[in-house]
Amino acid sequence: MVSEYDEDLEDRYLDPNEDKDEDVIPLGPSKSQIKREKLAMQVLAERLAGMPRAELERLNLSEATWAALDETPRIKDLRARSRHWKRIANLLAREDMDAVHALMDGAEQREREANARHHALERWRERMIAEGDGAVNAFVEECPTVDRQQLRSLVRAAQRDTERGKPDAPRKLFRFLRETMEAMDP
């Protein structure tokens, strides 16, 4: 026994290899797809609210969107905050999404680069603590302007503190390496 509901389903899910009738109207996105898109907009709204205002000013957002973004810090309740993200997402849907996505892509790229630099510095620090002078000499070749004497003393202190289980000297070494690398970058 085939119900009307089953026949409806057959009409909705047509075989892509069959010829399509002109009477069939495309159904558009599913409810699940619409929900995923709305949730993505809410996540985007949350990320935009956390960005510095100077970066957001490049977007030419409407006054209503600015008002909603400015209101964000005063909302503390989680349920109210959730409704607020939905409100900002609805306002963002009316904005130039190409500019918003370009801004977010740029921010993500800068974040990836910062993470890569951080991990590279951590690897240098660990290598210097483990290998000592060999790694120091390799770092000096890469960064010839570094103060070798200060670097060697920081490495020795970091090696001692690592053996003792203290984090102070390894942190100082990391800061010194970071400052040295930042001074090299224009």
PEVEN-V610209 format. One record per backbone hydrogen bond with DSSP energy under -1.0 kcal/mol. CO is the residue of the C=O (numbers start at 0). NH is the residue of the N-H. If there is no record, write none. Layout:
((CO | NH) (CO | NH))
//
This chain:
((2 | 6) (3 | 7) (4 | 8) (5 | 9) (6 | 10) (7 | 11) (8 | 12) (11 | 13) (14 | 17) (29 | 33) (30 | 34) (31 | 35) (32 | 36) (33 | 37) (34 | 38) (35 | 39) (36 | 40) (37 | 41) (38 | 42) (39 | 43) (40 | 44) (41 | 45) (42 | 46) (43 | 47) (44 | 48) (47 | 50) (51 | 55) (52 | 56) (54 | 57) (55 | 58) (61 | 65) (62 | 66) (63 | 67) (64 | 68) (65 | 69) (66 | 70) (70 | 73) (71 | 74) (76 | 80) (77 | 81) (78 | 82) (79 | 83) (80 | 84) (81 | 85) (82 | 86) (83 | 87) (84 | 88) (85 | 89) (86 | 90) (87 | 91) (88 | 92) (90 | 93) (91 | 94) (94 | 96) (95 | 99) (96 | 100) (97 | 101) (98 | 102) (99 | 103) (100 | 104) (101 | 105) (102 | 106) (103 | 107) (104 | 108) (105 | 109) (106 | 110) (107 | 111) (108 | 112) (109 | 113) (110 | 114) (111 | 115) (112 | 116) (113 | 117) (114 | 118) (115 | 119) (116 | 120) (117 | 121) (118 | 122) (119 | 123) (120 | 124) (121 | 125) (122 | 126) (123 | 127) (124 | 128) (125 | 129) (126 | 130) (127 | 131) (131 | 135) (132 | 136) (133 | 137) (134 | 138) (135 | 139) (136 | 140) (137 | 141) (138 | 142) (142 | 145) (145 | 147) (146 | 150) (147 | 151) (148 | 152) (149 | 153) (150 | 154) (151 | 155) (152 | 156) (153 | 157) (154 | 158) (155 | 159) (156 | 160) (157 | 161) (158 | 162) (159 | 163) (160 | 165) (166 | 170) (167 | 171) (168 | 172) (169 | 173) (170 | 174) (171 | 175) (172 | 176) (173 | 177) (174 | 178) (175 | 179) (176 | 180) (177 | 181) (178 | 182) (179 | 183) (180 | 184))
//
